[in-house]
């Protein structure tokens, strides 16, 4: 089971803060599944973190991983 957490405006697009999904091989597969489940998410810009580490490329997921979808950060 992979736990996915949504932050900021992404919670508005999904209507929830968290979701748990089974049988997720990697982050590319996970994103496809999330876009099917939450069509409003497909057009959103966000960054991914897997187990508290920011990623920029497809990453293998294992049971128990936590994936965070983070909206773009703005400087201040």
Secondary structure, DSSP 8 states (H G I E B T S, - for coil): -EEEEE-THHHHHHS-SEEEES---BHHHHHHHHHHH-GGGTT--EEEEETTEEESS--B--TT-EEEEEE-----
